Amino acid sequence: MTSLQGKWSFVTGASRGVGAYLAKGLAELGSNLVLHSRDLAHTSELAARLRVSGVKVVTVAAELSDPTQIDPLLDRVQAAAQIDILYNNAAIQVPKQSANWQTSVDDLRRSLEVNLISVIRICDRLAPPMQARGWGRIINLTSGIVDQPEQTAYAVSKAGVDKYVRDFAPKLQGSGVQMNLLDPGWLRTDLGGPNAPGDPASVLPGALIPALLDNGESGRFFRAQDYAGLSLAAALQKALHP
Ligand SMILES: NC(=O)c1ccc[n+]([C@@H]2O[C@H](COP(=O)([O-])OP(=O)(O)OC[C@H]3O[C@@H](n4cnc5c(N)ncnc54)[C@H](OP(=O)(O)O)[C@@H]3O)[C@@H](O)[C@H]2O)c1
């Protein structure tokens, strides 16, 4: 297991839901944080709480559906810190389409911008410096969504993330950079809705495993719920010997 003490993690969509738990879990392991949301006010309380625990925290804001905001966001991130660990967590799930064969093109474009295109652009900026240093962890949030064509915009955006990560995996062999997928499970967040079976807190410790494993593996699909209720040490053992 790698130590995260003093490393810098960048978490998109850190203001609430899964992202806020990722930030908490990373801070508990000693990682400094750059926290993203759409408005600095959305992460200010969380940042203040995490700073008390002794880590450095920087907050940044950007609307990820707006392609003009991505490069300025990444300029601010890179000016603040050298990012070792990236969680591409921010996403939107537009309301279900009401009838078959009627995917709204606007919903599709917005979902692809936030959930896929921004993810690729963020990786494209932050992965090369990781590769140059010979160490990095990229964890792209995905979903187990299947057989729900009424959620086409969301589902195809996440399928694109899966394809991107898996196709990159062979190229990352031996680079020190590991890029993997994380499905947090269906959880009662703003995105998951009130009928979801899972408590968002159950993403820990599983969500931390792809940041901690030091086995050179990329392209793996981690399910945070496989590790719910375990200690971090037990979760790591399970991940190493599935
Ligand atoms: N919850 C589930 O059941 C579930 C299941 C499978 C996968 N996932 C995945 O897990 C990840 C986290 O989901 P969640 O349930 O925690 O979501 P959430 O509670 O709705 O939180 C979404 C986060 O993303 C940010 N965000 C939303 N729209 C944005 C935009 N247009 N531009 C920039 N940032 C934006 C929000 O920032 P603001 O606060 O500023 O709006 C917030 O921090 C997502 O990738 C999701 O697809 C979730």
The ligand as an ORCA input file, in Angstrom:
! r2SCAN-3c Opt
* xyz 0 1
  N     -25.212      8.309     -6.380
  C     -25.321      7.183     -7.089
  O     -26.236      6.363     -6.900
  C     -24.277      6.869     -8.139
  C     -24.338      5.623     -8.773
  C     -23.366      5.308     -9.729
  C     -22.399      6.250    -10.040
  N     -22.388      7.463     -9.415
  C     -21.336      8.423     -9.788
  O     -20.707      8.934     -8.630
  C     -20.262     10.288     -8.867
  C     -20.751     11.183     -7.773
  O     -22.172     11.174     -7.775
  P     -23.012     11.767     -6.564
  O     -24.184     10.870     -6.408
  O     -22.153     12.050     -5.404
  O     -23.535     13.161     -7.206
  P     -24.149     14.448     -6.482
  O     -24.437     14.186     -5.060
  O     -25.239     14.934     -7.365
  O     -22.925     15.504     -6.528
  C     -22.498     15.980     -7.748
  C     -21.219     16.781     -7.619
  O     -20.820     17.169     -8.944
  C     -20.820     18.581     -9.066
  N     -21.469     18.963    -10.311
  C     -22.739     18.686    -10.684
  N     -22.996     19.231    -11.894
  C     -21.857     19.848    -12.279
  C     -21.496     20.605    -13.426
  N     -22.370     20.839    -14.407
  N     -20.252     21.135    -13.497
  C     -19.386     20.935    -12.469
  N     -19.658     20.226    -11.373
  C     -20.889     19.690    -11.271
  C     -21.631     19.113     -7.878
  O     -21.131     20.402     -7.522
  P     -22.140     21.567     -6.978
  O     -22.415     21.236     -5.534
  O     -21.395     22.829     -7.143
  O     -23.382     21.487     -7.818
  C     -21.381     18.061     -6.808
  O     -20.185     18.328     -6.126
  C     -20.781     10.638    -10.273
  O     -19.763     10.446    -11.213
  C     -21.896      9.640    -10.499
  O     -22.149      9.389    -11.865
  C     -23.300      7.792     -8.477
*
